[in-house]
Amino acid sequence: MRILIAMLMGAAFFLFPQPGSAESADVEAVIDSVDENELTLKLGDGKTYVAPEEFNFDGLKKGVKVVVFYTETDGKRVINDLQIVQ
C-alpha cells in the first residue's frame, strides 16, 4: 500500500504544474525597442524580455529580427539566449 501511495504522489508531481515554476520557450519576432539601462528588449509580440547583467546588446536595435530563448519565472520573461535572424 505504501508503494502505491508513493507512486501516485510521484505521478501527481509530474502531471500537475507547480506554482512559480519556470517554463522555457522561444519566440521569433522583430525588436521594437532596446533599453540597455533597464536590461530589457520589447519585441513585436508586445512583450518585454529581461536580459541578465552580462548580456551583450551589440547589434540589437529596432527592426532587427531575433529568436529569443527565455524562461518565464514569476511573470517575467528572462532571456537565456538570443540569435539574430539573417
FIKOLZA-851232 format. One record per atom (N, C-alpha, C): residue in three letters; atom name; residue number from 1; x negated, y negated, z. Coordinates in pm, 1 decimal, padded with zeros to 6 digits. Example, Ala and Ser with C-alpha at 12.3 -4.5 7.8 and 13.67 -1.06 7.14 Angstrom:
BEGIN
res->ala atom->N n->1 xx->-01319.0 yy->00569.0 zz->00780.0
res->ala atom->CA n->1 xx->-01230.0 yy->00450.0 zz->00780.0
res->ala atom->C n->1 xx->-01320.0 yy->00330.0 zz->00780.0
res->ser atom->N n->2 xx->-01285.0 yy->00225.0 zz->00708.0
res->ser atom->CA n->2 xx->-01367.0 yy->00106.0 zz->00714.0
res->ser atom->C n->2 xx->-01290.0 yy->-00003.0 zz->00787.0
***
This chain:
BEGIN
res->met atom->N n->1 xx->-00081.8 yy->00118.8 zz->00000.0
res->met atom->CA n->1 xx->00000.0 yy->00000.0 zz->00000.0
res->met atom->C n->1 xx->-00087.1 yy->-00126.4 zz->00000.0
res->arg atom->N n->2 xx->-00195.4 yy->-00127.4 zz->00075.4
res->arg atom->CA n->2 xx->-00284.9 yy->-00243.4 zz->00079.2
res->arg atom->C n->2 xx->-00346.3 yy->-00270.1 zz->-00057.8
res->ile atom->N n->3 xx->-00378.8 yy->-00162.9 zz->-00127.5
res->ile atom->CA n->3 xx->-00438.7 yy->-00176.9 zz->-00260.2
res->ile atom->C n->3 xx->-00338.9 yy->-00241.8 zz->-00355.4
res->leu atom->N n->4 xx->-00212.7 yy->-00201.2 zz->-00348.2
res->leu atom->CA n->4 xx->-00109.2 yy->-00258.5 zz->-00434.1
res->leu atom->C n->4 xx->-00092.2 yy->-00407.7 zz->-00406.0
res->ile atom->N n->5 xx->-00089.1 yy->-00446.4 zz->-00280.9
res->ile atom->CA n->5 xx->-00076.1 yy->-00587.8 zz->-00244.4
res->ile atom->C n->5 xx->-00196.9 yy->-00666.6 zz->-00293.8
res->ala atom->N n->6 xx->-00315.4 yy->-00612.5 zz->-00277.8
res->ala atom->CA n->6 xx->-00436.8 yy->-00680.6 zz->-00324.3
res->ala atom->C n->6 xx->-00434.1 yy->-00697.5 zz->-00475.6
res->met atom->N n->7 xx->-00388.1 yy->-00595.9 zz->-00547.3
res->met atom->CA n->7 xx->-00380.0 yy->-00605.0 zz->-00693.6
res->met atom->C n->7 xx->-00278.5 yy->-00711.3 zz->-00735.6
res->leu atom->N n->8 xx->-00164.7 yy->-00716.4 zz->-00668.4
res->leu atom->CA n->8 xx->-00062.4 yy->-00816.7 zz->-00700.3
res->leu atom->C n->8 xx->-00111.7 yy->-00958.7 zz->-00671.9
res->met atom->N n->9 xx->-00181.1 yy->-00976.8 zz->-00563.1
res->met atom->CA n->9 xx->-00234.7 yy->-01109.4 zz->-00530.4
res->met atom->C n->9 xx->-00342.0 yy->-01150.4 zz->-00630.9
res->gly atom->N n->10 xx->-00424.6 yy->-01055.9 zz->-00673.3
res->gly atom->CA n->10 xx->-00526.5 yy->-01084.7 zz->-00774.5
res->gly atom->C n->10 xx->-00464.0 yy->-01123.5 zz->-00907.1
res->ala atom->N n->11 xx->-00359.3 yy->-01053.6 zz->-00946.7
res->ala atom->CA n->11 xx->-00290.5 yy->-01085.3 zz->-01071.8
res->ala atom->C n->11 xx->-00224.4 yy->-01223.3 zz->-01063.3
res->ala atom->N n->12 xx->-00164.7 yy->-01255.7 zz->-00950.6
res->ala atom->CA n->12 xx->-00099.0 yy->-01385.9 zz->-00933.6
res->ala atom->C n->12 xx->-00198.8 yy->-01499.6 zz->-00945.4
res->phe atom->N n->13 xx->-00320.5 yy->-01478.9 zz->-00898.6
res->phe atom->CA n->13 xx->-00423.5 yy->-01582.5 zz->-00907.0
res->phe atom->C n->13 xx->-00451.7 yy->-01619.2 zz->-01052.0
res->phe atom->N n->14 xx->-00456.0 yy->-01521.1 zz->-01140.8
res->phe atom->CA n->14 xx->-00487.2 yy->-01545.8 zz->-01281.2
res->phe atom->C n->14 xx->-00366.1 yy->-01588.6 zz->-01363.2
res->leu atom->N n->15 xx->-00247.0 yy->-01548.9 zz->-01321.6
res->leu atom->CA n->15 xx->-00127.6 yy->-01578.7 zz->-01400.1
res->leu atom->C n->15 xx->-00068.5 yy->-01716.6 zz->-01371.6
res->phe atom->N n->16 xx->-00090.2 yy->-01769.5 zz->-01253.5
res->phe atom->CA n->16 xx->-00032.6 yy->-01898.0 zz->-01217.1
res->phe atom->C n->16 xx->-00144.0 yy->-02001.4 zz->-01201.4
res->pro atom->N n->17 xx->-00136.2 yy->-02111.6 zz->-01275.1
res->pro atom->CA n->17 xx->-00241.6 yy->-02213.4 zz->-01266.9
res->pro atom->C n->17 xx->-00247.1 yy->-02276.5 zz->-01128.3
res->gln atom->N n->18 xx->-00366.3 yy->-02308.2 zz->-01087.6
res->gln atom->CA n->18 xx->-00387.6 yy->-02369.8 zz->-00958.0
res->gln atom->C n->18 xx->-00379.3 yy->-02521.7 zz->-00970.9
res->pro atom->N n->19 xx->-00315.0 yy->-02591.1 zz->-00878.0
res->pro atom->CA n->19 xx->-00309.4 yy->-02737.5 zz->-00886.3
res->pro atom->C n->19 xx->-00448.6 yy->-02797.9 zz->-00875.3
res->gly atom->N n->20 xx->-00474.8 yy->-02897.8 zz->-00957.6
res->gly atom->CA n->20 xx->-00604.7 yy->-02963.7 zz->-00954.3
res->gly atom->C n->20 xx->-00714.0 yy->-02888.2 zz->-01026.7
res->ser atom->N n->21 xx->-00678.7 yy->-02780.3 zz->-01093.8
res->ser atom->CA n->21 xx->-00781.4 yy->-02704.9 zz->-01164.0
res->ser atom->C n->21 xx->-00819.8 yy->-02775.4 zz->-01292.9
res->ala atom->N n->22 xx->-00939.2 yy->-02750.3 zz->-01339.6
res->ala atom->CA n->22 xx->-00989.6 yy->-02814.4 zz->-01460.3
res->ala atom->C n->22 xx->-00946.1 yy->-02735.7 zz->-01583.2
res->glu atom->N n->23 xx->-00918.5 yy->-02807.9 zz->-01690.3
res->glu atom->CA n->23 xx->-00878.4 yy->-02745.5 zz->-01815.5
res->glu atom->C n->23 xx->-00965.5 yy->-02801.2 zz->-01926.6
res->ser atom->N n->24 xx->-01034.5 yy->-02712.8 zz->-01998.8
res->ser atom->CA n->24 xx->-01122.2 yy->-02756.7 zz->-02106.7
res->ser atom->C n->24 xx->-01045.7 yy->-02760.8 zz->-02238.0
res->ala atom->N n->25 xx->-01079.2 yy->-02859.1 zz->-02319.9
res->ala atom->CA n->25 xx->-01014.1 yy->-02874.3 zz->-02450.3
res->ala atom->C n->25 xx->-01103.8 yy->-02957.4 zz->-02540.5
res->asp atom->N n->26 xx->-01059.0 yy->-02975.9 zz->-02664.4
res->asp atom->CA n->26 xx->-01130.8 yy->-03064.6 zz->-02755.6
res->asp atom->C n->26 xx->-01029.0 yy->-03138.6 zz->-02840.9
res->val atom->N n->27 xx->-01072.7 yy->-03252.3 zz->-02893.9
res->val atom->CA n->27 xx->-00987.1 yy->-03335.2 zz->-02977.5
res->val atom->C n->27 xx->-01072.6 yy->-03398.2 zz->-03086.3
res->glu atom->N n->28 xx->-01017.0 yy->-03407.3 zz->-03206.8
res->glu atom->CA n->28 xx->-01083.8 yy->-03475.8 zz->-03316.7
res->glu atom->C n->28 xx->-01003.4 yy->-03602.2 zz->-03346.0
res->ala atom->N n->29 xx->-01069.5 yy->-03718.0 zz->-03338.3
res->ala atom->CA n->29 xx->-00999.6 yy->-03844.9 zz->-03357.6
res->ala atom->C n->29 xx->-01099.6 yy->-03954.8 zz->-03392.1
res->val atom->N n->30 xx->-01044.8 yy->-04070.1 zz->-03426.1
res->val atom->CA n->30 xx->-01125.5 yy->-04188.0 zz->-03457.1
res->val atom->C n->30 xx->-01133.4 yy->-04275.1 zz->-03331.8
res->ile atom->N n->31 xx->-01251.5 yy->-04331.7 zz->-03307.0
res->ile atom->CA n->31 xx->-01271.0 yy->-04416.9 zz->-03189.8
res->ile atom->C n->31 xx->-01198.3 yy->-04549.6 zz->-03209.4
res->asp atom->N n->32 xx->-01117.1 yy->-04588.2 zz->-03109.5
res->asp atom->CA n->32 xx->-01050.1 yy->-04718.7 zz->-03108.7
res->asp atom->C n->32 xx->-01135.5 yy->-04822.8 zz->-03037.7
res->ser atom->N n->33 xx->-01199.7 yy->-04781.6 zz->-02927.2
res->ser atom->CA n->33 xx->-01285.1 yy->-04875.0 zz->-02854.4
res->ser atom->C n->33 xx->-01386.7 yy->-04799.7 zz->-02769.8
res->val atom->N n->34 xx->-01498.2 yy->-04869.0 zz->-02743.1
res->val atom->CA n->34 xx->-01607.2 yy->-04814.7 zz->-02661.5
res->val atom->C n->34 xx->-01636.3 yy->-04916.2 zz->-02551.6
res->asp atom->N n->35 xx->-01640.0 yy->-04871.0 zz->-02426.9
res->asp atom->CA n->35 xx->-01675.1 yy->-04958.1 zz->-02314.7
res->asp atom->C n->35 xx->-01789.7 yy->-04892.7 zz->-02238.2
res->glu atom->N n->36 xx->-01912.0 yy->-04936.0 zz->-02269.5
res->glu atom->CA n->36 xx->-02030.1 yy->-04876.4 zz->-02205.7
res->glu atom->C n->36 xx->-02038.5 yy->-04911.2 zz->-02057.5
res->asn atom->N n->37 xx->-01985.7 yy->-05026.9 zz->-02017.4
res->asn atom->CA n->37 xx->-01988.9 yy->-05065.5 zz->-01876.2
res->asn atom->C n->37 xx->-01898.5 yy->-04976.2 zz->-01791.7
res->glu atom->N n->38 xx->-01782.1 yy->-04942.1 zz->-01846.1
res->glu atom->CA n->38 xx->-01687.4 yy->-04856.5 zz->-01774.2
res->glu atom->C n->38 xx->-01707.8 yy->-04708.3 zz->-01807.0
res->leu atom->N n->39 xx->-01800.7 yy->-04679.4 zz->-01900.8
res->leu atom->CA n->39 xx->-01830.8 yy->-04542.6 zz->-01944.2
res->leu atom->C n->39 xx->-01706.5 yy->-04473.2 zz->-02001.4
res->thr atom->N n->40 xx->-01633.2 yy->-04543.4 zz->-02089.5
res->thr atom->CA n->40 xx->-01512.2 yy->-04486.4 zz->-02145.8
res->thr atom->C n->40 xx->-01506.8 yy->-04502.6 zz->-02297.4
res->leu atom->N n->41 xx->-01435.2 yy->-04410.2 zz->-02359.0
res->leu atom->CA n->41 xx->-01401.1 yy->-04415.9 zz->-02500.7
res->leu atom->C n->41 xx->-01250.1 yy->-04407.8 zz->-02510.8
res->lys atom->N n->42 xx->-01191.1 yy->-04492.4 zz->-02593.4
res->lys atom->CA n->42 xx->-01049.2 yy->-04480.2 zz->-02622.8
res->lys atom->C n->42 xx->-01039.9 yy->-04433.9 zz->-02767.0
res->leu atom->N n->43 xx->-00966.0 yy->-04325.3 zz->-02788.1
res->leu atom->CA n->43 xx->-00955.5 yy->-04266.9 zz->-02921.3
res->leu atom->C n->43 xx->-00820.5 yy->-04298.8 zz->-02984.3
res->gly atom->N n->44 xx->-00810.1 yy->-04266.4 zz->-03111.9
res->gly atom->CA n->44 xx->-00688.3 yy->-04291.2 zz->-03187.6
res->gly atom->C n->44 xx->-00567.9 yy->-04215.2 zz->-03135.7
res->asp atom->N n->45 xx->-00589.1 yy->-04116.5 zz->-03049.7
res->asp atom->CA n->45 xx->-00476.9 yy->-04043.3 zz->-02990.5
res->asp atom->C n->45 xx->-00414.3 yy->-04122.0 zz->-02875.6
res->gly atom->N n->46 xx->-00472.3 yy->-04241.7 zz->-02845.9
res->gly atom->CA n->46 xx->-00418.3 yy->-04327.6 zz->-02741.3
res->gly atom->C n->46 xx->-00466.7 yy->-04294.4 zz->-02601.7
res->lys atom->N n->47 xx->-00554.4 yy->-04196.8 zz->-02590.7
res->lys atom->CA n->47 xx->-00601.9 yy->-04154.8 zz->-02458.9
res->lys atom->C n->47 xx->-00744.1 yy->-04205.3 zz->-02435.1
res->thr atom->N n->48 xx->-00777.8 yy->-04221.0 zz->-02308.5
res->thr atom->CA n->48 xx->-00909.9 yy->-04266.8 zz->-02267.5
res->thr atom->C n->48 xx->-00989.2 yy->-04149.0 zz->-02212.4
res->tyr atom->N n->49 xx->-01116.2 yy->-04142.9 zz->-02251.0
res->tyr atom->CA n->49 xx->-01205.7 yy->-04035.3 zz->-02210.8
res->tyr atom->C n->49 xx->-01322.6 yy->-04095.4 zz->-02134.4
res->val atom->N n->50 xx->-01354.1 yy->-04036.3 zz->-02019.2
res->val atom->CA n->50 xx->-01459.1 yy->-04086.8 zz->-01930.9
res->val atom->C n->50 xx->-01588.9 yy->-04011.7 zz->-01958.9
res->ala atom->N n->51 xx->-01698.3 yy->-04086.0 zz->-01974.5
res->ala atom->CA n->51 xx->-01828.9 yy->-04026.4 zz->-02001.7
res->ala atom->C n->51 xx->-01910.4 yy->-04018.0 zz->-01871.9
res->pro atom->N n->52 xx->-01998.0 yy->-03918.2 zz->-01861.1
res->pro atom->CA n->52 xx->-02087.8 yy->-03911.9 zz->-01745.7
res->pro atom->C n->52 xx->-02191.0 yy->-04025.1 zz->-01752.8
res->glu atom->N n->53 xx->-02255.8 yy->-04055.7 zz->-01641.8
res->glu atom->CA n->53 xx->-02350.2 yy->-04168.0 zz->-01634.7
res->glu atom->C n->53 xx->-02463.8 yy->-04157.6 zz->-01734.7
res->glu atom->N n->54 xx->-02512.4 yy->-04037.8 zz->-01763.0
res->glu atom->CA n->54 xx->-02626.8 yy->-04020.1 zz->-01853.0
res->glu atom->C n->54 xx->-02584.5 yy->-04012.0 zz->-01999.8
res->phe atom->N n->55 xx->-02459.6 yy->-04043.5 zz->-02030.9
res->phe atom->CA n->55 xx->-02405.9 yy->-04031.8 zz->-02166.4
res->phe atom->C n->55 xx->-02473.3 yy->-04131.1 zz->-02261.0
res->asn atom->N n->56 xx->-02503.4 yy->-04086.9 zz->-02382.8
res->asn atom->CA n->56 xx->-02569.0 yy->-04169.5 zz->-02484.3
res->asn atom->C n->56 xx->-02463.1 yy->-04222.6 zz->-02581.5
res->phe atom->N n->57 xx->-02442.9 yy->-04353.3 zz->-02581.1
res->phe atom->CA n->57 xx->-02341.9 yy->-04416.0 zz->-02665.8
res->phe atom->C n->57 xx->-02395.3 yy->-04455.9 zz->-02803.6
res->asp atom->N n->58 xx->-02519.3 yy->-04421.7 zz->-02835.7
res->asp atom->CA n->58 xx->-02577.7 yy->-04459.0 zz->-02965.2
res->asp atom->C n->58 xx->-02492.9 yy->-04405.4 zz->-03080.3
res->gly atom->N n->59 xx->-02461.1 yy->-04492.9 zz->-03175.1
res->gly atom->CA n->59 xx->-02385.2 yy->-04455.0 zz->-03293.3
res->gly atom->C n->59 xx->-02235.0 yy->-04451.1 zz->-03274.6
res->leu atom->N n->60 xx->-02188.9 yy->-04479.2 zz->-03153.6
res->leu atom->CA n->60 xx->-02046.2 yy->-04476.8 zz->-03126.7
res->leu atom->C n->60 xx->-01989.7 yy->-04618.0 zz->-03132.1
res->lys atom->N n->61 xx->-01894.1 yy->-04638.8 zz->-03222.2
res->lys atom->CA n->61 xx->-01828.4 yy->-04769.5 zz->-03235.9
res->lys atom->C n->61 xx->-01690.6 yy->-04746.1 zz->-03295.4
res->lys atom->N n->62 xx->-01611.1 yy->-04848.8 zz->-03296.6
res->lys atom->CA n->62 xx->-01475.6 yy->-04840.8 zz->-03350.2
res->lys atom->C n->62 xx->-01478.8 yy->-04791.0 zz->-03494.9
res->gly atom->N n->63 xx->-01389.3 yy->-04695.9 zz->-03524.6
res->gly atom->CA n->63 xx->-01378.2 yy->-04643.0 zz->-03659.7
res->gly atom->C n->63 xx->-01457.4 yy->-04516.5 zz->-03687.2
res->val atom->N n->64 xx->-01544.1 yy->-04476.9 zz->-03596.1
res->val atom->CA n->64 xx->-01623.7 yy->-04354.6 zz->-03614.3
res->val atom->C n->64 xx->-01538.3 yy->-04234.6 zz->-03574.3
res->lys atom->N n->65 xx->-01537.6 yy->-04132.0 zz->-03659.7
res->lys atom->CA n->65 xx->-01461.2 yy->-04010.6 zz->-03631.5
res->lys atom->C n->65 xx->-01547.9 yy->-03915.7 zz->-03548.5
res->val atom->N n->66 xx->-01490.6 yy->-03863.4 zz->-03440.5
res->val atom->CA n->66 xx->-01564.9 yy->-03777.6 zz->-03348.8
res->val atom->C n->66 xx->-01481.5 yy->-03656.7 zz->-03307.8
res->val atom->N n->67 xx->-01551.4 yy->-03555.0 zz->-03260.9
res->val atom->CA n->67 xx->-01488.7 yy->-03443.3 zz->-03190.7
res->val atom->C n->67 xx->-01537.6 yy->-03453.0 zz->-03046.9
res->val atom->N n->68 xx->-01444.0 yy->-03464.0 zz->-02954.2
res->val atom->CA n->68 xx->-01477.4 yy->-03476.1 zz->-02812.6
res->val atom->C n->68 xx->-01437.8 yy->-03347.2 zz->-02742.1
res->phe atom->N n->69 xx->-01532.6 yy->-03288.6 zz->-02673.8
res->phe atom->CA n->69 xx->-01508.9 yy->-03171.5 zz->-02590.0
res->phe atom->C n->69 xx->-01500.9 yy->-03223.9 zz->-02447.4
res->tyr atom->N n->70 xx->-01389.9 yy->-03199.0 zz->-02380.3
res->tyr atom->CA n->70 xx->-01369.4 yy->-03258.6 zz->-02248.7
res->tyr atom->C n->70 xx->-01303.6 yy->-03159.5 zz->-02153.3
res->thr atom->N n->71 xx->-01311.4 yy->-03194.0 zz->-02026.2
res->thr atom->CA n->71 xx->-01243.9 yy->-03119.0 zz->-01921.3
res->thr atom->C n->71 xx->-01148.8 yy->-03214.2 zz->-01852.1
res->glu atom->N n->72 xx->-01024.8 yy->-03173.6 zz->-01836.8
res->glu atom->CA n->72 xx->-00927.3 yy->-03257.0 zz->-01768.1
res->glu atom->C n->72 xx->-00926.5 yy->-03219.7 zz->-01621.0
res->thr atom->N n->73 xx->-00964.6 yy->-03316.6 zz->-01537.5
res->thr atom->CA n->73 xx->-00972.1 yy->-03295.1 zz->-01394.3
res->thr atom->C n->73 xx->-00904.7 yy->-03411.4 zz->-01323.1
res->asp atom->N n->74 xx->-00808.0 yy->-03381.2 zz->-01239.9
res->asp atom->CA n->74 xx->-00735.2 yy->-03483.0 zz->-01164.3
res->asp atom->C n->74 xx->-00681.1 yy->-03593.4 zz->-01254.6
res->gly atom->N n->75 xx->-00630.7 yy->-03556.6 zz->-01369.8
res->gly atom->CA n->75 xx->-00569.7 yy->-03653.1 zz->-01460.3
res->gly atom->C n->75 xx->-00666.6 yy->-03731.9 zz->-01546.4
res->lys atom->N n->76 xx->-00797.2 yy->-03708.2 zz->-01531.0
res->lys atom->CA n->76 xx->-00898.2 yy->-03777.8 zz->-01611.0
res->lys atom->C n->76 xx->-00956.5 yy->-03681.2 zz->-01712.8
res->arg atom->N n->77 xx->-00981.4 yy->-03732.4 zz->-01831.9
res->arg atom->CA n->77 xx->-01046.3 yy->-03653.3 zz->-01937.2
res->arg atom->C n->77 xx->-01194.6 yy->-03686.0 zz->-01935.3
res->val atom->N n->78 xx->-01274.2 yy->-03593.7 zz->-01883.1
res->val atom->CA n->78 xx->-01417.8 yy->-03615.0 zz->-01866.3
res->val atom->C n->78 xx->-01490.8 yy->-03548.3 zz->-01982.9
res->ile atom->N n->79 xx->-01572.1 yy->-03626.2 zz->-02054.3
res->ile atom->CA n->79 xx->-01642.3 yy->-03577.2 zz->-02172.6
res->ile atom->C n->79 xx->-01753.2 yy->-03480.7 zz->-02131.8
res->asn atom->N n->80 xx->-01750.8 yy->-03360.9 zz->-02192.5
res->asn atom->CA n->80 xx->-01858.4 yy->-03263.2 zz->-02174.7
res->asn atom->C n->80 xx->-01958.4 yy->-03274.2 zz->-02288.8
res->asp atom->N n->81 xx->-01906.8 yy->-03297.9 zz->-02409.7
res->asp atom->CA n->81 xx->-01990.4 yy->-03307.2 zz->-02528.6
res->asp atom->C n->81 xx->-01914.4 yy->-03387.2 zz->-02633.0
res->leu atom->N n->82 xx->-01988.0 yy->-03442.8 zz->-02729.0
res->leu atom->CA n->82 xx->-01927.9 yy->-03522.6 zz->-02834.9
res->leu atom->C n->82 xx->-02009.0 yy->-03503.4 zz->-02961.7
res->gln atom->N n->83 xx->-01939.7 yy->-03488.8 zz->-03073.7
res->gln atom->CA n->83 xx->-02006.4 yy->-03475.9 zz->-03202.6
res->gln atom->C n->83 xx->-01944.9 yy->-03576.4 zz->-03299.3
res->ile atom->N n->84 xx->-02030.1 yy->-03645.7 zz->-03372.1
res->ile atom->CA n->84 xx->-01983.3 yy->-03737.6 zz->-03475.5
res->ile atom->C n->84 xx->-01953.5 yy->-03655.7 zz->-03600.8
res->val atom->N n->85 xx->-01834.5 yy->-03679.8 zz->-03658.9
res->val atom->CA n->85 xx->-01792.8 yy->-03608.2 zz->-03780.6
res->val atom->C n->85 xx->-01840.6 yy->-03690.1 zz->-03900.2
res->gln atom->N n->86 xx->-01915.5 yy->-03627.4 zz->-03989.3
res->gln atom->CA n->86 xx->-01967.0 yy->-03696.4 zz->-04107.5
res->gln atom->C n->86 xx->-01866.9 yy->-03699.0 zz->-04219.0
***
